[in-house]
Amino acid sequence: MSKKLAIAAFSGLGAFLVAASSFAHPSGANQLRSRAQYLVATSEDWLFWDWHPTIVFGILAMTALYTLTITRWRNALAGTEALSKYRVQAFYLSMVIEWLLLDGPMHHLSDELLFSAHMFQHLGLQLAWAPLFLWSWHPWQLRPLVRNKWVRKVAYRLTRPVTAFFVYNGMTVFWHIPPMYNLALEVHGYHIAEHLLFMSTACIFWWPLIGCLKEVPRPGYGQQIFYVFANMFAMKILGIGISLQDDVIYTYYLTVPRVWGLTAIADQQVGGLLMWLPGGLLLWGGLGYVFVQLAQRGTPKRGSSGIAEVDKILKERKSKAATVASVATSVTLVTLLVVTAGCGKKAETPPIAIAPASATAPESATAPATAAAPVRVAESSKPQLSGNGGGGKLHFDLRFSPPAPKVGELFQVVTIARQVTSSEPLLGAQLEVDATMPHHGHGMMTDPKHAEIGGGAYSSKGFKLHMHGSWTFVVKAKSGDVTDELRVKWEQPPESL
Amino acid sequence: MISPTPTHRPLQGAHARLIVVAIVTLTLLVGCTKAPDSGPISAAEARLIRSLCLNVTLPPSPGNRVADDANAAKLGRALFFDKRLSANGQVACSTCHDPAKYFTDGRATAKGIADTPRGAPSIVGSQWLPFVFWDGRKDSLWSQALGPIEADVEHGFSRVAVARHLATHHRAAYEALFEPLPTASDFADFTRFPRQARPVDDESRHAHNVEWNKMSTADQATVNTIFANFGKVLEAYERKLLPRKAPFDRFACDLQSGAAATGHKSLSDTAVAGLRAFVGGAGCVNCHNGPLLTDKGFHNLGLPKKPGQSGVDVGRTMGAGRVKIDPFRCGTAFSDSQDCEELKFLNPRFEDFVGAFKTPSLRNVAQTAPYMHAGHLKTLKDVVKHYKELPGKAEIGHRDLVLKQVDADVDTDALVAFLQTLTGPPPEEQWRKP
């Protein structure tokens, strides 16, 4: 494997990342505000390419480390042991995959908008990135790590099939408990911790199948087969459990704009299905791989590393695969460079969402009416907020009066509620509207008063948003047995009274 | 590929240097993107900064029909500086609201007749606040003025004495604005109008309360009305104590998106950096927003108990409860307004009011040390340090969740430099002396 290829790959990766960095969103916006800019999103804003210093730095550091071990330090570490072109390419590919999964549109989609995208990201990290990454390290690169007796012992213990099973699946289940899942979305520090834990436990998970150190040996093929089956079941059970829920359990996603017309419940079901099916399929692949080895070589001697067998199987198709892999990697890098060139500018546009100047129409809605005669609420003005409740039963339109309230200004909200299926206005309901800033953990300092106006219209007086930023309006309506709730974001601009 | 490679030379000079340079450069670039606020000012930042510009008109005070009357203001000015409106003849409003110090007193806690538990806020800029006092227990400036007059540790005075004072020294000016006062001989009758008398709700055996209960209902009503009017002329005066444009406003009011980070005439580079941190990474603007740099709300900063402080200061929860039953609030017979939206929708049970205190305006903040409701922090540097460390726990309730620790690498000196640019000229000279 030539030094030149290593240098070229590393420099190419670095250059690509540097180019992408020039389109980073404005530095100096604090994390909350930059998140607030995302959360303003029309659903098209997910095309924005993120660029997180921690992620890029991590990838660059890992890349630098690996490159150093195969170039400068190779002599000291490897001695006469082989350097595999495939492993090296696998490594750089894994770094690109990691970057695509963690930064880029996937970042925004999974962090902010879609549960299913978030599932896709996690599955990508655990079932695509992790095996590639793990396999890319030669035994001689890892050997320095396990020179220490205690490290070796811990590594050995952790990677025994039963332990690895519980560590990996335990970690996954833990982070899928709704309060933990929501917490990770709300507090970014937890999210970073979650990803790091997923990535490391995924490596632990894959070790019994593709680990390469004889000091930390893989179990026999029989055990490996059982191991894969068991993990498949665990993943399927979790996926089934999520996709068959009646209600949204990851309530964070109720507060975000809808993308591609997916309701929160449908999005959750897709996410669960992703875990159930493709997750299972990938593991079937792992199973197949183990079977092939078993068929080719039989049970290896206890404690052997199995590298020779693995490489021999791949060698049969190597020349074509090698070329394809190299070309694909280079093409991907160039394409991504070109694509990201156009996508960064979104960051500069300030948050949207000032109501249209069309006006005082809601004032007319406050005229009281008898239940029989519907009030002609001026619906010609565009509502400031609107959406279907999470249960899909009711549609809500909210109009503010004044239409563009300033920070610290008292204003009224007039909500019109209709049934989704029949478009009938909702009459005689108990309807309440509230506004909070979930990221700040507070609501309003006022206590609005609600009253039915008639014709499906309800007035809520006494709203006051005491700061700019991302507020979440929550509308709850109950009429007879029809109950629904809408959570929708409102970006309050900074101008105040 | 797998054939054992013979020992090869380690990376030679040029290649090694290339890799090292690449790593170092990329690391530095990563570091650069973490550096706060060094590029040109973005559209969002400019918009936020412009929203802080002092381009405001005095809001109406509908509860006070003489709020904008020039003669009422002059009468109010005379009363503001009058030390005779106190039990010991030494305390005027100006004692704790000293015009030479932007209408505060430079002390950690105010001292009238005795020490009080909280500091005296500056009056400059208070005209925009829907609730006044650190705990917001009054909903107008005129009803606020009535509080310290009757507080034992402040003026130690009472409403009957105020009425007598007005009748004795300012009869003509008062009667030009309001109904006629009781006559001199009425006030000479100390059985009808005691020397000192006022209702004291939480201490029925207080001498002033005992005297008050001896008065007839009609006389009590008369005195209450006069007392309310007294507050109203004081408010008319206080409405002249307006904030004026500071060097910050010369920078901020016309700020355009894309402006450079440095080289401005009205603000030093350090102050601009501090301003950008203020509206950006440090998050100060979350509460200190708008032209007066206050959200006019109440927050619990988790300030520790002061040494020697007895009891716990519950803050806004108490204040919100009290303002809702205040005898001089909006909507009562004494107020000239029945439209009381702020009061109507105030939620005294809002959880985060516990231990919360008013967000003060930051206009002229460099001149109004020490800081916080009981002067906990002596200098602006201490304040920034507090926000960086957020030490300890709240003495009651919990620290407001909107507060995140300000990053350690935010430049304290820059923030302080910016805060100093908020000092404008004091209110007009004619209103700064009797």
HADDOCK unambig.tbl for C-alpha pairs under 7 A between the chains (distance, minus, plus):
assign (segid A and resid 27 and name CA) (segid B and resid 33 and name CA) 6.08 0.50 0.50
assign (segid A and resid 27 and name CA) (segid B and resid 34 and name CA) 6.71 0.50 0.50
assign (segid A and resid 27 and name CA) (segid B and resid 36 and name CA) 6.10 0.50 0.50
assign (segid A and resid 27 and name CA) (segid B and resid 37 and name CA) 6.32 0.50 0.50
assign (segid A and resid 28 and name CA) (segid B and resid 36 and name CA) 4.42 0.50 0.50
assign (segid A and resid 28 and name CA) (segid B and resid 37 and name CA) 4.57 0.50 0.50
assign (segid A and resid 28 and name CA) (segid B and resid 280 and name CA) 6.01 0.50 0.50
assign (segid A and resid 28 and name CA) (segid B and resid 281 and name CA) 5.89 0.50 0.50
assign (segid A and resid 29 and name CA) (segid B and resid 280 and name CA) 5.18 0.50 0.50
assign (segid A and resid 29 and name CA) (segid B and resid 281 and name CA) 5.92 0.50 0.50
assign (segid A and resid 30 and name CA) (segid B and resid 280 and name CA) 5.60 0.50 0.50
assign (segid A and resid 30 and name CA) (segid B and resid 281 and name CA) 4.36 0.50 0.50
assign (segid A and resid 53 and name CA) (segid B and resid 30 and name CA) 6.04 0.50 0.50
assign (segid A and resid 57 and name CA) (segid B and resid 30 and name CA) 6.83 0.50 0.50
assign (segid A and resid 71 and name CA) (segid B and resid 10 and name CA) 6.64 0.50 0.50
assign (segid A and resid 71 and name CA) (segid B and resid 11 and name CA) 6.16 0.50 0.50
assign (segid A and resid 72 and name CA) (segid B and resid 10 and name CA) 5.11 0.50 0.50
assign (segid A and resid 72 and name CA) (segid B and resid 11 and name CA) 5.04 0.50 0.50
assign (segid A and resid 75 and name CA) (segid B and resid 7 and name CA) 6.68 0.50 0.50
assign (segid A and resid 75 and name CA) (segid B and resid 8 and name CA) 6.80 0.50 0.50
assign (segid A and resid 75 and name CA) (segid B and resid 10 and name CA) 6.41 0.50 0.50
assign (segid A and resid 79 and name CA) (segid B and resid 7 and name CA) 6.59 0.50 0.50
assign (segid A and resid 80 and name CA) (segid B and resid 4 and name CA) 6.06 0.50 0.50
assign (segid A and resid 80 and name CA) (segid B and resid 5 and name CA) 6.19 0.50 0.50
assign (segid A and resid 80 and name CA) (segid B and resid 6 and name CA) 6.34 0.50 0.50
assign (segid A and resid 80 and name CA) (segid B and resid 7 and name CA) 6.26 0.50 0.50
assign (segid A and resid 81 and name CA) (segid B and resid 4 and name CA) 6.05 0.50 0.50
assign (segid A and resid 82 and name CA) (segid B and resid 2 and name CA) 5.57 0.50 0.50
assign (segid A and resid 82 and name CA) (segid B and resid 3 and name CA) 6.74 0.50 0.50
assign (segid A and resid 82 and name CA) (segid B and resid 4 and name CA) 5.27 0.50 0.50
assign (segid A and resid 82 and name CA) (segid B and resid 5 and name CA) 6.25 0.50 0.50
assign (segid A and resid 83 and name CA) (segid B and resid 2 and name CA) 7.00 0.50 0.50
assign (segid A and resid 84 and name CA) (segid B and resid 1 and name CA) 6.18 0.50 0.50
assign (segid A and resid 84 and name CA) (segid B and resid 2 and name CA) 6.48 0.50 0.50
assign (segid A and resid 85 and name CA) (segid B and resid 1 and name CA) 6.90 0.50 0.50
assign (segid A and resid 350 and name CA) (segid B and resid 43 and name CA) 6.55 0.50 0.50
assign (segid A and resid 350 and name CA) (segid B and resid 44 and name CA) 5.29 0.50 0.50
assign (segid A and resid 408 and name CA) (segid B and resid 295 and name CA) 6.60 0.50 0.50
assign (segid A and resid 440 and name CA) (segid B and resid 401 and name CA) 5.57 0.50 0.50
assign (segid A and resid 440 and name CA) (segid B and resid 402 and name CA) 4.58 0.50 0.50
assign (segid A and resid 441 and name CA) (segid B and resid 401 and name CA) 5.70 0.50 0.50
assign (segid A and resid 441 and name CA) (segid B and resid 402 and name CA) 6.84 0.50 0.50
assign (segid A and resid 445 and name CA) (segid B and resid 346 and name CA) 6.57 0.50 0.50
assign (segid A and resid 445 and name CA) (segid B and resid 347 and name CA) 6.15 0.50 0.50
assign (segid A and resid 445 and name CA) (segid B and resid 350 and name CA) 6.31 0.50 0.50
assign (segid A and resid 446 and name CA) (segid B and resid 345 and name CA) 5.10 0.50 0.50
assign (segid A and resid 446 and name CA) (segid B and resid 346 and name CA) 4.56 0.50 0.50
assign (segid A and resid 446 and name CA) (segid B and resid 347 and name CA) 4.94 0.50 0.50
assign (segid A and resid 447 and name CA) (segid B and resid 345 and name CA) 5.08 0.50 0.50
assign (segid A and resid 447 and name CA) (segid B and resid 346 and name CA) 5.93 0.50 0.50
assign (segid A and resid 447 and name CA) (segid B and resid 347 and name CA) 4.94 0.50 0.50
assign (segid A and resid 448 and name CA) (segid B and resid 345 and name CA) 5.86 0.50 0.50
assign (segid A and resid 462 and name CA) (segid B and resid 345 and name CA) 5.27 0.50 0.50
assign (segid A and resid 466 and name CA) (segid B and resid 295 and name CA) 5.73 0.50 0.50
assign (segid A and resid 466 and name CA) (segid B and resid 297 and name CA) 6.98 0.50 0.50
assign (segid A and resid 467 and name CA) (segid B and resid 286 and name CA) 6.02 0.50 0.50
assign (segid A and resid 467 and name CA) (segid B and resid 287 and name CA) 6.68 0.50 0.50
assign (segid A and resid 467 and name CA) (segid B and resid 295 and name CA) 6.60 0.50 0.50
assign (segid A and resid 494 and name CA) (segid B and resid 48 and name CA) 5.91 0.50 0.50
assign (segid A and resid 494 and name CA) (segid B and resid 51 and name CA) 6.32 0.50 0.50
assign (segid A and resid 495 and name CA) (segid B and resid 51 and name CA) 5.05 0.50 0.50
assign (segid A and resid 495 and name CA) (segid B and resid 290 and name CA) 6.57 0.50 0.50
assign (segid A and resid 496 and name CA) (segid B and resid 51 and name CA) 6.98 0.50 0.50
assign (segid A and resid 496 and name CA) (segid B and resid 290 and name CA) 5.11 0.50 0.50
